[in-house]
């Protein structure tokens, strides 16, 4: 393999890694921003740390722009109650 091929592969690998790192940071920032608006504790990836009312378990979940957890099911009464608790600032966290 010639040196230009190696250099090209090296640069491509580094550019791809930088792109992945940027995307992870962008998602974590967006998730942490929404969690902060809902005044919830977050993990190192910026996901809200809540206790799921439906399954009674701890979860670290991203929130959408309307502060809905990613696991939110609008047809389930526990999920609707959870969303109300998030918005009212009384959701159980860990």
C-alpha positions in Angstrom: 0.0 0.0 0.0 1.3 3.4 -0.9 1.8 6.3 1.5 -1.0 8.4 -0.1 -3.5 5.5 0.4 -2.5 5.1 4.1 -2.7 8.8 4.7 -6.1 8.9 3.0 -7.4 6.0 5.1 -6.0 7.6 8.3 -7.7 10.9 7.6 -11.0 9.3 6.7 -10.9 7.2 9.9 -10.2 10.3 12.0 -12.8 12.4 10.3 -15.4 9.6 10.8 -14.5 9.3 14.5 -14.7 13.1 14.9 -18.1 13.1 13.3 -19.4 10.4 15.6 -18.0 12.2 18.7 -19.7 15.5 17.5 -23.0 13.7 17.1 -22.9 12.1 20.5 -22.0 15.5 22.1 -24.8 17.2 20.1 -27.4 14.7 21.3 -26.2 14.8 24.9 -26.3 18.7 24.9 -29.9 18.7 23.5 -31.0 16.1 25.9 -29.4 17.8 28.9 -31.0 21.2 27.8 -34.5 19.7 27.8 -33.8 17.9 31.1 -32.7 21.2 32.6 -35.8 22.9 31.4 -37.8 20.1 33.2 -35.5 20.5 36.2 -34.5 16.8 36.3 -31.2 15.2 37.2 -29.2 13.8 34.3 -26.6 11.1 33.7 -23.3 11.7 31.9 -25.0 11.5 28.5 -27.6 14.1 29.4 -30.5 11.8 29.8 -33.1 12.4 32.5 -32.9 10.0 35.4 -36.5 9.2 36.2 -38.4 6.3 37.9 -40.9 4.9 35.4 -44.4 4.8 36.8 -45.5 2.1 34.3 -42.8 -0.4 35.1 -41.6 0.9 38.5 -38.0 0.9 37.5 -35.2 3.4 37.2 -34.5 4.7 33.7 -32.2 7.2 32.1 -34.1 8.5 29.1 -33.8 11.4 26.6 -36.6 13.9 26.7 -38.1 15.5 23.5 -38.7 19.2 23.1 -42.0 19.0 25.0 -40.3 17.2 28.0 -41.8 13.8 27.1 -39.6 10.8 28.0 -38.6 8.7 24.9 -40.6 5.8 26.4 -43.8 7.8 26.6 -46.9 6.0 25.4 -49.8 8.5 25.0 -52.4 5.6 25.3 -51.2 4.4 28.7 -52.5 6.1 31.8 -49.3 5.6 33.8 -47.3 7.3 31.0 -49.8 10.2 30.9 -49.4 10.6 34.7 -45.6 10.5 34.4 -45.7 13.3 31.8 -47.9 15.4 34.1 -45.4 14.7 37.0 -42.4 15.7 34.8 -44.1 19.0 33.8 -45.2 19.7 37.4 -41.7 18.9 38.8 -42.8 16.1 41.0 -41.5 13.1 39.1 -39.5 10.6 41.2 -35.9 10.6 40.2 -32.6 8.9 41.2 
